[in-house]
């Protein structure tokens, strides 16, 4: 019988649900090789008949599903120990398999375009089995201006082996090879200041500790600034090349067009954030007052606004999240409880485990997996709610959709995660036993809005700037990246307005952000929290139909363009309204905190 406790077997995920062993993984990889050989016989024959097209598309879907299962296993094996040579080798095998899949299927898009939309419509009328492929086919046909001929697509696919080389090196360096220093805190505790320890140590009550933590942590990154700059620059150059090859005007248009997201969404986000920076500065001034510091410094951002020993062991964290999502219905709660009880999660930090948190839900026939680095604090509880929001999104989509339309875009994914965070806050505020505890949760909500909305919008503006530079043929060094980031960091944090001071050495923070290797990804955190706030308010208020519309959004998976799915559900993220609503919510929270402080005198 499994015993729950700190980092026992019960608190580690069970990858045997995917493959019993690496040998079983290899056996399935061999099956994939056979499918790729079989699929090669489809080339040149997709337009023969409706039956032939359906058979080939069904085979492509099945081999893609098998590959994603293989990749999930190799990815999570590596995540649980990024320094394990066998896991690294398996991950590299999966990368090679992925390239083979891309090569083997590269002919499909240009051949479908050659068949033409009219003949494909005829095929779909003849064979109802083709209907599940309707939306993927429509996406192929609309990308005609950016699709090369068969030879061109095969050539592009050949470069798949080089894809994300900078990001791969960055992952190994930052998670396994970085020489993390030891640091003794004022309490006498000595810590190894790696990424997991940093996220906790930066909250230290002792201000000198916070400064030394940030000085030391970013000092480590600063010593690798030149190399880290080369890594990120390689990603930017790769994006620029693919954009030119695909005949897009710039990288952002190409990357967003993959899911038909208007560039206006990012530009509206950046513009609205800039217009509302005074609200962010108001928060920083309130934070300085509550922390009792005369002048806010960058290392004062993270400590809780209310002092107190608020500890949330994993058992309590689990129950809080289960209780919080009760408004989503019994079926949702049952699925969440099953996952938590069935080893779908790797819970605690340990040496060489991948830092941060993530959810992997792309093994369609299995179940989602959640990686945590749980620290028994309230931030860990919110992360738990966040990642299981993703997990239940995958769980629902995989059961409601066929494989070809189950995979949803990040644009929608981050709504599911931040929605659960909003429900958790509501649960905690209802149960708060004192003004201090209430301010603790309200303060955490403010910090979450800062980090998820304003901070991610800043990242988006940084990406917009550096991609534009490289698209124009400019070079970027680590030093220049730090300079560009520094300008944004100071503007967002009101340095010129006297709101905060920022040490120049902290401007290497860009090197700490792994999401920059997934281009134009982070803006979706900001757009999502704006949307999820509205959705959650409607569900909690019991607005008629709100719950059904939200759950239908989750079940929709990738059955339509994500921007359209969210807009149909009631939120247009290319308009100012959701961002203005979120900023208004932030101001209401500050009004409440200030009222509590005034009452206390």
Secondary structure as UniProt FT lines:
FT   TURN            6..7
FT   HELIX           9..11
FT   HELIX           15..17
FT   HELIX           22..40
FT   TURN            41..44
FT   TURN            46..47
FT   HELIX           50..80
FT   TURN            82..83
FT   HELIX           85..105
FT   HELIX           107..115
FT   HELIX           117..126
FT   HELIX           128..133
FT   HELIX           134..142
FT   HELIX           144..146
FT   HELIX           150..158
FT   HELIX           159..162
FT   TURN            163..164
FT   HELIX           165..172
FT   HELIX           173..177
FT   STRAND          182..184
FT   TURN            186..187
FT   STRAND          190..192
FT   HELIX           195..201
FT   TURN            202..203
FT   HELIX           207..222
FT   TURN            223..224
FT   HELIX           225..245
FT   TURN            246..247
FT   HELIX           251..257
FT   TURN            258..260
FT   HELIX           263..275
FT   HELIX           277..291
FT   STRAND          296..297
FT   HELIX           298..300
FT   HELIX           314..324
FT   HELIX           325..328
FT   HELIX           330..341
FT   TURN            342..343
FT   STRAND          345..348
FT   TURN            351..352
FT   STRAND          358..360
FT   TURN            364..365
FT   STRAND          369..374
FT   HELIX           378..400
FT   HELIX           403..405
FT   HELIX           410..431
FT   HELIX           435..449
FT   HELIX           450..454
FT   HELIX           455..471
FT   TURN            472..473
FT   HELIX           478..492
FT   TURN            493..498
FT   STRAND          500..501
FT   HELIX           504..512
FT   HELIX           514..517
FT   TURN            519..520
FT   HELIX           523..541
FT   TURN            544..545
FT   HELIX           546..555
FT   TURN            556..558
FT   HELIX           562..568
FT   TURN            569..570
FT   TURN            573..574
FT   HELIX           577..600
//
